[in-house]
Structure formats: C-alpha cells, structure tokens
C-alpha cells in the first residue's frame, strides 16, 4: 500500500496569512489529514454542537451576571485546556480497550499521534495567551504594549482555533468518526458537574443557574446521540467497533443522468418525417 505524505497545512499558509490570525487558526487546527464529513446533516449537527460547546467553555453566565469578562474567559479556557489534557487521552484509551478485539493500536498509530499533536498545540497556545496577558502588568509601557498586541493576536488565534476544534475535536474523526461526539459529550458534562456538586450558580437564581449550567451539556449530548445514530444507520459506523473493521464510508452519490447533453435536443424546427407515408 502506498502512502501519500502531505504537509500539515498543505501549503495554505503564506507570509501575509499571519496578519489574519483566524486564517492561521483554520490552517493549524483543521489540518488536511482530518477527513471530510460524510453527510450535510452531520455538518449541521456539528455546527449546533460547536455553539453549545462554546457556551460550556466560555461560561454564558458571565454575560448574564455582569457583562462579558475577558479575564474570566481566559481562566475558563485554561481550565478547559487542563481538563482536555487529561480527559481526551483517558477517553480515547477507554475506547482503545473496547476496540481491542477488533484490531490493534498499531493500526491507529498515525491518526492517534496527529490528534495528540493537535491537542498539545492548542493547550500550548492557550497557556501562551494567558502568560502574555499576565506578564504585561509587571513590565514598562512599551513592553506592555508589545505583549498586549501579541496577546490579542493569540487570543483571536485561540478563539478561532477553539471554534474549529469543537467541530473536529482534535481530529479524532481520523481515528474513528464517532469519537468527536463522544469526547464533546464527556467534556461538557465534566465541566458542568463541579458546579452542580458544589452548588456554585455564579450568583444566578436556582432556575436560571441550572438552565445555564445544564443547558450546554444536555444539548451537546442530544446532538451527539443524533450524530452517532445517523452514522450508525446510514453508514454502518458503530462506536464500539474498531475502525479497521468498519466498512469504508461511501458518501451519497449525486443523481445520474443519461449520457450526452440532456439539454441538446437538436433543431426543433427541422423537418420531420411524415408518419402517414
């Protein structure tokens, strides 16, 4: 079997691209080795899951309680990164244990390592952004200005990257198509459980606090179940099956037309033979 080697960004980045951090984030956090979606409906479900995941990561209660707090968003991003650093490998490890009878880990070595690289790049970017903003207060005016500009660039880069990663979840679809919805569900619930256990509603009323804390994980779970159900029934992709045992997914084929140009019917005014001769 021949294996084609492609670069991470496949040459989509140029020097002027770094003036737009969202373009750099799109190239870095959605590399070329991530497979395309099989179904437009799955794409729509992912978009809704992205919004719900962003709600869980940023903490929508900060908007309701007292306006948007940039420092709180950075703290939430750092906390989410720490959770992802431990949770994602553990969840994938559990699934590798479930898949052990259908295949080996060696068969998934390349996509697993690529997903791990993507996870580490994002975590390093988040903590670099937090460090830039934290270090600016201890320096003079000019270094503080330079660090603030670098921090703003990194903040846009991280937020755009988080939007991409919430959809592909560190490229784990290259390992198994059902891993992104599973990891999104586990992550959002783990971020909501501490607030439920401690009863920390962040100054909101009981009803409003429960709605905002549970709204994101419940929504993500429902969408993830719909996504995995669609993958199972339409493409035969089961979460409990090793990726090596799954049939190659075939996207829906477009409608076929008869050969030739269907719009070319000849000259409609040409003389026709007499059917009565």
C-alpha atoms as one frame of an Amber mdcrd trajectory, in Angstrom:
protein
   0.000   0.000   0.000   1.454   3.350  -0.983   1.045   6.207   1.472   0.932
   9.794   0.302   2.693  12.302   2.523   1.047  15.701   2.798   2.043  18.681
   4.846   0.026  19.732   7.886  -1.473  22.795   6.155  -0.941  21.566   2.566
   0.609  24.891   1.597  -2.413  27.022   2.510  -0.396  29.437   4.661   1.554
  32.357   3.221   3.537  35.134   4.891   0.632  37.581   4.700  -1.695  34.999
   6.265  -0.150  35.748   9.658  -1.758  39.186   9.553  -5.077  37.360   9.981
  -4.900  35.023  12.998  -8.217  33.354  12.157  -6.765  32.133   8.859  -3.728
  30.737  10.653  -6.031  29.041  13.174  -8.067  27.470  10.385  -4.930  26.048
   8.751  -3.321  24.865  12.004  -6.352  23.478  13.839  -8.130  21.926  10.864
  -5.242  20.246   9.007  -5.512  18.365   5.765  -5.445  14.902   7.354  -8.843
  15.382   9.028 -11.447  13.553   6.908 -14.353  15.423   5.399 -17.849  14.921
   6.722 -19.953  12.234   5.121 -23.306  13.938   5.278 -24.575  17.565   5.157
 -26.920  16.731   8.017 -23.957  15.675  10.163 -22.326  19.016   9.314 -25.412
  20.870  10.547 -25.425  18.850  13.763 -21.752  19.691  14.275 -22.442  23.419
  13.949 -25.072  23.253  16.672 -22.701  21.188  18.805 -19.989  23.814  18.279
 -22.262  26.552  19.617 -23.283  24.500  22.644 -19.661  23.548  23.309 -18.618
  27.208  23.152 -21.327  28.025  25.681 -19.920  25.412  28.052 -16.315  26.537
  27.545 -16.812  30.299  27.876 -19.468  30.271  30.580 -22.543  32.079  29.301
 -23.436  33.093  32.864 -20.688  35.746  32.662 -22.757  37.574  30.048 -25.898
  37.419  32.171 -24.335  38.113  35.536 -22.368  41.258  34.830 -21.247  41.585
  31.240 -18.512  39.853  29.353 -15.348  39.288  31.430 -12.242  38.748  29.313
 -10.158  37.563  32.266 -12.826  35.037  33.190 -12.862  33.766  29.609  -9.089
  33.223  29.779  -9.430  31.397  33.086 -12.182  29.201  31.644 -10.052  28.487
  28.575  -7.084  27.496  30.758  -9.312  25.267  32.896 -10.854  23.660  29.824
  -7.374  23.037  28.408  -6.268  21.317  31.601  -9.413  19.173  31.543  -8.838
  18.270  27.891  -5.193  17.394  28.542  -6.218  14.616  30.932  -9.696  13.736
  29.721  -9.090  13.252  25.999  -6.284  10.635  26.319  -8.239   8.794  29.039
 -11.414   8.645  26.932  -9.513   7.522  23.846  -7.690   4.925  25.970 -11.011
   3.523  27.172 -12.213   3.225  23.590  -8.970   1.504  22.574  -9.677  -1.035
  25.318 -13.207  -1.514  23.940 -11.827  -1.967  20.410  -9.087  -4.429  21.446
 -10.867  -7.479  19.979 -11.374  -5.919  16.570  -7.870  -4.663  15.906  -4.635
  -3.302  17.327  -3.442   0.092  18.460  -0.632  -0.054  15.894  -3.209   0.249
  13.115  -4.291   3.612  14.568  -0.829   4.913  15.439  -0.627   7.705  12.845
  -4.050   9.344  13.472  -3.615   8.973  17.239  -0.267  10.785  17.161  -1.657
  13.507  14.907  -4.591  14.076  17.259  -2.209  14.246  20.217  -0.090  16.859
  18.410  -3.203  18.935  17.739  -4.201  18.725  21.401  -0.753  19.800  22.602
  -0.607  22.695  20.113  -3.931  24.036  21.350  -3.042  23.703  25.034   0.310
  25.422  24.458  -1.476  28.232  22.591  -3.964  28.780  25.419  -1.321  28.947
  28.142   0.882  31.184  25.964  -2.037  33.607  25.622  -2.687  33.609  29.368
   1.032  34.156  30.055   1.249  37.104  27.653  -1.627  38.929  29.340  -0.377
  38.083  32.841   3.192  39.213  32.197   2.176  42.558  30.729   1.285  44.077
  34.095   4.798  43.701  35.505   6.677  45.497  32.695   7.065  49.010  31.359
   4.840  50.819  28.901   6.485  49.724  25.625   6.929  46.026  26.563   3.385
  46.005  27.900   2.086  47.390  24.609   4.008  44.815  22.583   2.833  41.977
  24.812  -0.749  43.233  24.605  -0.624  43.221  20.803   0.861  39.723  20.803
  -1.727  38.629  23.353  -4.604  39.976  21.250  -3.269  38.130  18.203  -3.009
  34.934  20.238  -6.477  35.453  21.730  -8.076  35.652  18.273  -5.967  32.674
  17.188  -7.078  30.596  20.185 -10.773  31.510  19.886 -10.818  30.738  16.159
  -8.922  27.512  16.866 -11.378  26.543  19.600 -14.224  27.013  17.142 -12.513
  24.667  14.681 -11.565  22.110  17.304 -15.056  21.945  18.759 -16.192  20.648
  15.383 -13.439  18.110  14.706 -12.338  17.624  18.360  -8.605  17.463  17.711
  -9.033  15.498  14.527 -10.208  12.375  16.313 -12.543  11.666  13.390  -9.397
  10.426  11.635  -9.266   7.714  14.321 -12.996   6.973  14.490 -15.897   9.034
  13.160 -17.830   8.620  16.423 -15.050   9.894  18.677 -15.732  13.664  18.263
 -19.349  13.494  19.519 -18.312  11.155  22.346 -15.470  13.415  23.506 -17.632
  16.530  23.225 -20.271  14.925  25.453 -17.813  13.736  28.091 -16.004  17.089
  28.193 -19.093  19.284  28.578 -20.500  17.100  31.348 -17.212  17.037  33.226
 -17.062  20.828  33.102 -20.631  21.145  34.394 -20.512  18.512  37.156 -18.274
  20.512  39.585 -20.727  23.440  39.565 -23.603  21.066  40.218 -21.817  19.298
  43.068 -20.659  22.492  44.784 -23.909  24.330  44.088 -21.973  27.249  42.619
 -24.560  29.009  40.449 -22.337  32.076  39.979 -24.798  34.460  41.577 -27.757
  33.389  39.471 -31.099  32.187  40.744 -31.654  28.452  41.156 -33.707  28.056
  37.974 -31.506  30.279  35.819 -28.313  28.720  37.170 -29.457  25.169  36.468
 -30.593  26.160  32.962 -27.262  27.731  32.085 -25.142  25.022  33.703 -27.072
  22.046  32.317 -28.211  23.587  29.050 -24.911  23.125  27.210 -24.136  19.509
  28.228 -27.723  18.353  27.659 -27.756  19.983  24.217 -24.362  18.554  23.285
 -25.422  15.081  24.448 -28.642  15.137  22.429 -26.869  16.314  19.282 -24.077
  13.786  19.747 -26.598  10.955  20.055 -28.286  12.083  16.853 -24.932  12.265
  15.110 -23.787   8.802  16.192 -27.216   7.350  15.390 -27.050   8.772  11.881
 -23.529   7.442  11.376 -24.663   4.007  12.536 -27.826   3.669  10.479 -26.705
   5.364   7.278 -23.033   4.362   7.084 -22.690   1.351   9.389 -20.226   3.167
  11.681 -20.600   1.920  15.252 -18.813   3.462  18.208 -17.966   0.069  19.712
 -16.374  -1.281  16.520 -12.654  -0.991  15.844 -12.065   1.412  12.923 -10.237
  -1.320  10.993 -13.391  -3.474  10.973 -15.702  -0.732   9.706 -16.755  -0.669
   6.058 -15.303   2.197   4.033 -17.859   5.008   4.229 -19.434   5.873   0.907
 -20.899   9.376   0.706 -24.255   9.818  -1.005 -23.812   9.760  -4.771 -25.320
  12.559  -6.878 -28.151  11.673  -9.258 -27.006  10.203 -12.549 -28.081  11.475
 -15.932 -28.203   9.673 -19.289 -25.078  10.025 -21.411 -24.840  13.032 -23.608
 -26.098  16.542 -23.083 -29.681  16.353 -21.777 -30.302  19.906 -22.980 -29.152
  19.275 -26.520 -32.230  18.095 -28.395 -31.225  19.107 -31.934 -33.002  21.632
 -34.096 -36.656  21.780 -33.027 -37.592  23.381 -36.383 -36.003  20.727 -38.606
 -38.474  18.903 -40.937 -39.802  15.690 -39.500 -40.761  12.548 -41.451 -44.446
  12.101 -42.267 -45.773   9.299 -40.025 -48.556   8.512 -42.572 -46.313   7.742
 -45.578
